[in-house]
Structure formats: C-alpha cells, structure tokens
C-alpha cells in the first residue's frame, strides 16, 4: 500500500458504513409496513384459525361443527 492510498481507506469505510445504514433503515421501514398490513404473528395465527374454522363448518361461538352429524 502506498502513502497515496492511505487517506482513501477511512472514506471507503465511511461510505460502506453509510451504505449499510441505509440498507438497515430500508429494511426496518419495510418491516414496519409489513407489520401494519399483516399484523403480528398472533394476529396471523388467529386469522388462519378463524379461516380454517369457517371453511370446515365450525361456528364462531364454540368448537363443535355447525352441521349435524348422524350416526348409523
């Protein structure tokens, strides 16, 4: 390494640090928007459970099927 290259090292590190900071800020903003649109994991699991119950004939008040079953 020559003496003319030494002053550029801190500038390169500063540039890389700023670039990483910008990427992290972008990721955080994306995660915020995703959370606001979809909710957290509890909300997603609750919605999935409710959708499954709706598709499989369970009522909202209990866990018994809404369609009667007959035993032969």
C-alpha angles and dihedrals in degrees: 000000000000126000091250090063096052098079091055095059096075090045091051092049091048091050092049091047092051091047091052091046090053091050092049092048090050091050092050091050091049091050091050092052092045091051092049092050100042104021126224128307092272092055092047093049091047091051092047091050092049092048091051092049091049092049093047098048102257119147124234095243102054144003098255119107114261093219114077117242122213124212115215 
